[in-house]
């Protein structure tokens, strides 16, 4: 949640991090836009103390194969929506292989 005042010009102060995961045929494959999931994590200078019931930050991508039925799905979820200075950010990943293809290697960059 970005908070800005009435007199603020431009973007609010903060830092953005991205968790990117992609599906590839082998270890050397570069991530393609259609097979990449990206989750933005924004570090703010101020966050309100009021906690409400909110949906956890998450992102989902699925990839089908040309000559095979089924898909591989990858979902990334954070365990809470606000982190404070010094807290570790834990990204939970769930991978579902509903295809007949064998997954040999998965790379995750944080």
C-alpha positions in Angstrom: 0.0 0.0 0.0 1.6 3.3 -1.1 0.6 6.3 1.0 1.1 9.8 -0.4 0.2 13.2 0.9 -1.6 16.0 -0.9 1.6 17.9 -1.8 3.6 14.8 -2.9 4.9 14.9 -6.5 6.0 11.6 -8.2 6.4 8.2 -6.7 6.5 7.5 -3.0 9.7 6.6 -1.2 10.5 2.9 -1.1 12.4 0.1 -2.7 11.0 -2.7 -5.0 12.2 -6.2 -5.1 11.0 -9.0 -7.4 10.8 -12.7 -7.0 11.0 -14.3 -10.4 10.5 -18.0 -11.3 10.3 -19.6 -14.7 9.7 -22.9 -16.4 12.3 -24.2 -18.9 13.3 -27.4 -20.7 16.8 -27.4 -19.1 19.1 -25.6 -16.8 20.5 -23.2 -19.4 17.1 -21.9 -20.6 16.5 -18.2 -20.2 13.1 -17.3 -18.7 10.5 -16.3 -21.3 7.7 -13.9 -20.5 5.0 -16.5 -21.0 6.6 -19.0 -18.7 7.7 -16.6 -16.0 6.0 -15.6 -12.8 7.0 -12.4 -11.0 6.0 -11.2 -7.6 6.8 -7.6 -6.6 7.8 -6.9 -3.1 7.8 -3.2 -2.1 9.8 -1.9 0.8 8.2 1.3 2.2 9.5 3.9 4.6 6.2 3.9 6.5 3.4 1.2 7.0 0.4 1.7 9.2 0.1 -0.5 12.3 -3.6 -1.3 11.7 -3.9 -4.9 10.5 -6.9 -6.0 8.6 -8.0 -9.1 6.9 -6.2 -9.0 3.5 -5.4 -11.4 0.8 -1.8 -12.6 0.9 0.4 -11.4 -2.0 0.7 -14.2 -4.6 1.3 -14.8 -8.3 0.5 -17.9 -10.5 1.8 -19.0 -13.9 0.9 -22.2 -15.9 2.7 -23.5 -18.9 1.4 -26.1 -21.4 3.4 -28.2 -23.8 3.0 -28.4 -27.6 2.9 -32.1 -28.1 1.8 -33.2 -24.6 -1.3 -32.8 -22.6 -1.4 -31.2 -19.2 0.4 -28.2 -17.7 3.0 -27.2 -15.1 1.8 -24.6 -12.6 3.9 -22.5 -10.3 2.5 -20.3 -7.6 4.5 -18.0 -5.3 3.0 -16.7 -2.1 4.3 -14.6 0.8 3.2 -15.5 4.4 2.1 -12.0 5.2 1.5 -8.7 3.4 3.6 -6.3 5.4 7.2 -6.9 6.6 9.2 -4.5 8.8 12.9 -3.6 8.9 15.1 -6.6 9.7 12.4 -9.3 9.1 13.2 -12.1 6.7 10.9 -12.4 3.7 9.8 -16.0 3.1 8.5 -16.9 -0.3 6.5 -20.1 -0.5 6.4 -21.9 -3.8 3.9 -24.6 -4.9 4.7 -26.5 -8.2 2.1 -28.8 -9.7 3.1 -31.0 -12.6 -0.1 -32.1 -14.3 1.7 -33.2 -17.5 3.6 -36.3 -18.6 6.8 -34.3 -18.9 9.5 -35.0 -16.3 10.9 -32.0 -14.4 14.6 -32.4 -13.8 15.7 -29.0 -12.5 14.0 -25.9 -11.0 15.8 -22.6 -10.4 14.4 -19.9 -8.2 16.0 -16.5 -7.9 15.1 -14.1 -5.0 
